[in-house]
């Protein structure tokens, strides 16, 4: 007596993916719950319960601090929206093949077509699919569909899009499509049976046809497992469905020469292995058979392993995944969410059929004959490699500041989050960090921790290096008289310090203005950008003396350019002396009004006529350019008037005579 195990027995891709997602979330320490049992297998659910993963039966039970995992069967759009409204973190473990059907029925209804689903009414997968459209029809068999058409429930002229539950039998689906093709005038058929399910069912039929007894391993509540048992009974008289090895009846195998084992898509490998071992002990099967089972169960792609970097050719860009030929017997695929880290990028924008791409092997499923790939992970790994090199080589990189948090700033560098401590932001203590959000900055990667997925950067380090480089350039090129555009950094009573591009120079208060000033604040303020020139420098002591006032700014030069002897101007009396008064023509340029030129009569002292601050009209009577002296006169403007008045009086007297 011998045992033969179906190669496809056990977890399908969708179930394996869902189980792995729950395991990963639980290992991250999250408060994980699943909306309904993650799969139709109580043993798996019990194992997760031991890990702290609870089962909730409705969205209303979800709490804000929970991580809710949607099982591989998928859920309706309304359920998804309910979970979102409750603020729970959602991890969608819906099988990609089921997700594709959601998109088909949703699009069909948008196009005014009636979605028809062939499947079990009460199956959660079917309920989820139906929840992605407002109106649809579900039929469990071809006969049920035909009856609805013949009774007029569905118009034959109605545009129809037809899909099936992924675990439907090939026979039922084929009958349904044949009827639909004959009855509907506007029909679109989407073969959505999971190819792995189809293969498992065909293999079960072939195996049961050559065995005298068949054992179907799986949960009795699983539709997939039930279909397998039905198929096996069509070809074999002895068929039993067991949940685990303890349910095996030794008497059941009496008279059987060959016993076959198949298992539903929700049956874990350890249960299949346990059943096989127990059966081998019952029927005294050859040890080689158990080893044969081991080789079948653990068979994998010899040239591919999880974590490998491989090269393949893009063969198809579907609705939910990109198919890739890896040159092996297994089918490679990249789920859409594994194509790019940028959610706004569409796969067809960066990938095309025939492209050769390098990808990361996420999971090898020998039972399904599939290899899940990720372009995003490999791109991310390369980025991490790049960041490690940047950190080692101290290479500056560009990043965009995306947020401010309690400890500093967060920037994104090529899609990777980089934390910048406040002390490394380049912003002074107590400064406004938020003002930097949205800016593109240069920073240095100072720490890369792949295990914790943490990257730390410093803007200050780059700024410091750039400042040092600028300083060296200035000291290499500096010379007396050279002009710089700088920024006022600080001020003292004796002058101002100006940053001329990484190096601070000092402008003495006497070099700030041609006028008499007491403090630098009378001319400039911190933050002002001003043009300065080098008066002198000491490279050894790293000191630079700068000048701000220029010949063009010299008020005496302005006077000589714009005024001449004989001009009449308004001047402000700024100082009274015993011999006269000084009046300001321009800021920094004073002229003397001698006491004899203040009035057209004799006066005792200047203050008898003038006062400080008074604006008077004067005539420039003399300029001594060499001594920088100016003589002014008020009397020169008054005497002609007096002479005219005297002349008029003389004329009037003559006429009177």
Beta strands, then each sheet from edge to edge (+ up, - down):
strand 1: 2-5
strand 2: 32-35
strand 3: 54-56
strand 4: 67-70
strand 5: 89-92
strand 6: 114-118
strand 7: 136-139
strand 8: 160-164
strand 9: 187-189
strand 10: 213-217
strand 11: 239-242
strand 12: 258-263
strand 13: 309-317
strand 14: 321-325
strand 15: 331-335
strand 16: 356-365
strand 17: 370-374
strand 18: 396-405
strand 19: 408-413
strand 20: 416-421
strand 21: 440-449
strand 22: 454-458
strand 23: 483-492
strand 24: 495-499
strand 25: 504-508
strand 26: 529-538
strand 27: 543-547
strand 28: 568-577
strand 29: 580-586
strand 30: 589-594
strand 31: 615-624
strand 32: 629-633
sheet 1: 1+ 12+ 10+ 11+
sheet 2: 3+ 2+ 4+ 5+
sheet 3: 7+ 6+ 8+ 9+
sheet 4: 13+ 14- 15+ 17+ 16- 13+
sheet 5: 20+ 19- 18+ 21- 22+
sheet 6: 23+ 24- 25+ 27+ 26- 23+
sheet 7: 28+ 29- 30+ 32+ 31- 28+
end
